[in-house]
Amino acid sequence: MKYKETILLHDVKLLLKMISFLLLLIVCTCNIVCGQQVLFRNYSVNNGMSSNTVWNIIQDDQGYMWFGTKNGLNRFDGHTFKVYQAQTNPSPTSGNSFVHSICRYDSTRFWIGTEDGLYVLDLVKEQFSKIKVLGSDIIFSILRDNKGAMWVGTRSNGLYKYDAAKNHFSNYRKGAGSRSISHNQIRRLQQDNDGNIWIGTFGEGVDVLNPATGLVRNIKSGNTDQHISSNFILSLYKDLRGNIWIGTLSGGLNCWLKDQQRFKTYKTGSPNGISDNIVRAIYQPDASKLYVGTEKGLNVLDIAEDKFRHYTNNSNDPYSISDNAVYSIYPDKEGGIWVGTYFGGVNYFTEGGPGFNFYYHTGAADGLSGKAVSCFLEDKPGYFWLAQKMVD
């Protein structure tokens, strides 16, 4: 019996020596303790989507997720995708399969902005009808304000406002007298807490329209904290404090600090800075952080620290974001976050994940060297030795 125990002890010591060069020394750093690991689940054409380019995302009252893509509108029920083409008279040459914007009109209708004008989708009948007043212009942005009016931003014809009570569209254009705005290409719309409509143009900065008075104030790029960093606007977002965030084509991210009445700008150049100056999507889940979609990955701004973390694609990591060009970010009712990309479909993750930290093989030099872990041993608090099968 004593002989067997000696052999067993010898085998354990030998095993530890043999696997020492195969092991990863895992340190439970602050990043892990703070629950910053994000595991992305990807959906793409391989899962039934009609396109891998996702420009916008929305959820209806029934819980379905809707994705506006370059090739139609995709509805997801959690298992399968159903594809809708925004066409009243389907034609292979029509451009309205490209969905640029989606806005909830009421519980049973969406307004859909396409490259061939504005459509209404009846969610009950699953039928489209075209709003012909706006013609066939590209519809980049749609906003429903706090009084129920609908605002529509176009490529060439400026801004439209729809009054449902009068069933009437008003048009705001450059040089249109009392309804004059600075540019006719409108990329994004947002309403602030004072009821003003922020109008992101593509070339003339931001117009701030007071619907009650009709007065328009223009904000352009400049070198003071009363200016923005670029006149080419890609995204607008109102945060939980009422500040307005502005994403630009080449000037990074701007924030109108409402209480301080000034702009703050984030641009590339520092180790903890934003990863790219092209900002297409913005979302704030809580007071501590802000998600920012760029052409070089998903950025997360720690508001207290004023520092960014970056999530980018790693071809060896099946749980990394599928593509670095982030075009849309949307929270669902269950607490999940959906991230639409240009080449990689849509990604889904939950903040905090499942409550576990997940270690897996990615091919990184300081990562796990294998996919199978047979046993592990704690050396001292926070330090573990793992026995693995090497990856060929």
N, C-alpha and C positions, 0 to 999 in steps of 0.2 A: 504493500500500500504506500509506504514511504517512497519507494522507488518510483511508483507511478506519479506521485505528487511532484517529485523532482523533475521528471520528464515533462510534466505539464507546465511547471514553472519555466523550464528551459525553453519550451515551445512558445510560451507567451513572450519571453524576452527576445527570442529569435524573430518572432512575428513583428514585434515593434521595430527591430533593427531593419528588417527587410522592407517594411512599408514606410520608413522614415523619409525616403526620397520621393515617395509617391503622395505625400500628404500635403494638405493646405493648412497653414496656420491661420485660423480665422479669428480676427479681433472684432469684438462687438463695439464698433465705433459709435460715435454720437449719431451719425447718419442713420444707422440701423435702429438704435434706441429710439430715435425721434420718429420712426415709422415712415421714412422717406422713400422706401423702395416702391417702385411702380411697375406692375406687371401688366403689359398691354395684351389684349385679345384682339386679333385682327379679323376683319371681314372684308372680302374683296370679290372680284368676278369669280374666283374659285369657289365661293360660297353662294353664288347666284345673283350677285349685284350686276347691273347692266354696264357699269363703268367703275374704274378705280379712282376717278376724279370726283371728289365730294366737296361741293362749294358751300352747302348749307345744310342744316339739320334742324328738325323740329319734332315735338311729340304731340300727338293729339289727345283728346279727352279720354279715349279708349285705351291709351297706353301704347299704341303703335308708334314706332319710330319711323320718321320720314327723312330721306336723304335726297337732296337735289344734286344731280350729277350731270356730266357732259352728255349723257345719253338717257335722259328720262328721270322720272321721279320713282324712288324705290321705297316701298313700305316693308318694314321688318316687324314680325310678330314675336321675335325671340328665337325663332327656329328657321323660318324661311323668308325669302324676299319675294315681293310681288312688284312688278315693274309697270309703271304707268307712263304713257307718252302724252304730253300736254298738247293734244291735237283734236280739233273738232272734225277736220277732214284730213285724215292721215295722208301724208305725201312724203316720199323718200327725199324730196328736195327741201322740205320745210326745216327751219332752224330752231323750232321751238322744243326740241328734245333737250336742248342745253338749258338747264334750270339754274339761274343765277340767284334767285331769292324766293323765300317762302315766308308767308306771314299768316297768322291765324286771324281770320275775319270774325268768326263766331264759332260756336261749338260744332257746326256741321260744314263749315266752308273754310278753305284756304285760298288766299290769293297767291298765284304762282307767277314769278317774273322770269321770262325766258328771252332768248335771242330773237324771238318773233312776237314780242309784245306781252301783254298781261292777260292771264287766264284766271278763271275761278274754278276751283275743284269742289264739287259737291261730294262730301265724304260718304254720304248715305247712298246716293245713286252711283257713285264712282264715275262721274261724268264731268267733262270740261266744257266751259263756255268762255268765249273770248270777249274781253272788253275792248270793243273796236275803236272807241274814242282815242285811245293811245296809239293806234296804228301798229306798226311792226318794229318799233324801236326796241333796243335791248333794255330790259328792266333790271337795273343793278341792285336796287334796294327798295323795300317796302316797310312802312312803319304804321302801326295803329297807335294813335296818341291817347292820352288819358281821358279825352272827351269822346272817343269813338271815331274820330276822323281818320281817314286813311291817306298816307303820304307816299308818293311813288317817285323814286329817282330814276332818271333815264340816261341813256348815252348821249343823245343829241337834242332832246327837247326840254331840258331843264327838269323842274319839279312840278308834280301834280298833287292837288289836294282834292279828296273826294268827300263831299258832304252828303251823307246817306239820307238825311231828312229832305233835302232838296233834289237828291239824285243828280248832283251836279259836280263836274270837275272844274277846278280853277287851275290855271297854269302860271307858274313863276318861271320867267326866263331872263336871260341877260338882256338888259336894255329895255325891259318891258314896263317902264314907268313905275307905278307904285308896287308892282310885283317883280321888280328887278332883282336878280341875283347875280353873283359874280361870274358864274360859268354854267354852261348848259349840260356838262357831263357830271352827273351826280353819282358818286360811288356808294356813299353810306349816309344813313339818317339815324338820329337819336334825339330823344326828348329829355331835357333836364328837369330838375325838380321844380323849376319856376315856370314850366310850361313852354319854354322856348324850344324850337326845333333846330338842332345842329345839323348842318348840311355839309357833308364832306365832298368837295369837288375834286376833279382830277386836273389840277393845274393852277387853281386860284385859292388854295387853302380852304378855310372853313367859313361858311356863312352861318350866323346865328339869327334866326328869324323869330320875331315876336308875333305869334298869330293874332293877338288881340289888336295890336297897333299896325301890323304890317311892316314895321321897321326891321331892316336887315343890317347887322354889323358884320364886317368881314375881318377875319384874322389870317394874316399871311406869315410866311417865314421871315425870320429876322434874328437879331443878335441879343435881344432883351428877353426878360421873363414875361413879357406881354406878347411874345411872338411864338410861333411853332417852328419846327425844324425843317419842314418841307411843305410845299404847296400841293403835293400829290397824295391824296388821302385814300387809304384802303379800308380802314376800320374805325368805328366809333363805338364807345361803350360807357355806360353810366355805372359807377361802382356803388357799393353799399352806403358810402358816405355822401353820395351825390356828386362826386368828382367825375369829370369827363375825360376819358382816355382816348387818345388819337393815334392810330397806327398809320404809318406813312410808307411810301414806296422806297425811299432812300434815306430818310431822316430819322429812322428809329421810332421810338415810342414817346409820346408827349402826354402829360397829365395836367389838366386844368384843376388846380387846387382851389376849390370853391371858397373855403374859409380864408385863404390867403390871397385870393384874387391874382394868381400868377400861374405860369406854366413851369413845369419841371420836365426835363428831357432826359431820356435814356438812350445812349448810343453805344455802339461797339467800341472796344479799346481797353477795357479793364478786365482783369482776371475773373472777377465776379459779375461782369456786366452782361448785357443782353448779347445773344450770340449772333444776331444779324440785324441790319437796319431796315429790312423789309418785314413789316408787321401786318398780318392779314386777319388775325382773330384775337379776341380778348375775352376773358371770363373770370369773375371773382367768386369763388365758392364760399369764402368767409373773410372776416376782417384781417386775417393774418397773411393771406397770400393772393397772388394774381397770376392766372395762367395766360401766357402770351404765345400765339402761334406765329412763327417766323419761317423763312425759307431754309433755315438751318436748325430745325428742330423745335420741340416744345420747350418753352422757358417757363420757370416758376419763380416769380418774384416774392421773396420774403420781405414783406412790407416793413417790419420792424428793423430788420438788419439792412434793408435796401440792397440786397444781393440776389443774384439770379442763380438757379440751378438749371441745368440743361439736360434734356432727354433726346437722344438722337438714335438713328437706326444703326444697328449692328447686325450685319448679315449672318453672323454666327450665333446670334441670340434670338431665339424664337419668341421671347417675351419683350423684346424692345419694340419701340414704335416702328411701324412698317415703312414710313417714308418721312424725310425731314421737312418737306414742304407742307406746312400745316395751314389749311385754308378755313377751317371752321372748328369751333368748340361749343359744346352744348351739354347742359346737365339734364338728366332725366328725373322723373319723379321718385325713383327708388334710390337716388343718391349716386348713381353711376355718372361718369363723364365720357362723352363721345367726342372723338377728335377726327375730323375729316382731313384727308391729305390729297395731294395732286396725283401721285402715282401709286399710292398704296392702299386705296380704299379707306375704310373707316376703322378706327381703333377704339376700344372700350377699356376703361379701368375704373376701379373704385378707390377712393381715398382711404389710405390705411390698409388696403388689401384685405386678406382674409384673417388678419391677426397673427400671421406667421411670417417670419423672414425666410425667403426661399433662396437657396444656394444651388446653382446648376452650372453645367459646362457651357462656356461661351467661346472658348478658344483663346481667351485672354491669358497673358503670361502669369498674372497673379490670381487667376481664377481656378476653379476645380479642374483637375486634369482628366477626370473621367465622368461617366454618366451613372455609374453604379457605386453606391457607398455601402460597404458590408458591415462596418462597425466604426465606432468613434470612441475617443477617450478624452476626458477633460484633464488637462495638465494642471492648470490653476484657473481661478475664476475668469471667464471670458476667453480662454485659450483652449482650442480643441485640436486633437489629431484625428484625421479621418483616413480610413483604409478604403482605397478606390481601385476600380478597374481602369487601366489606362485606355485612352481612346487612340485607335490606330490612325 
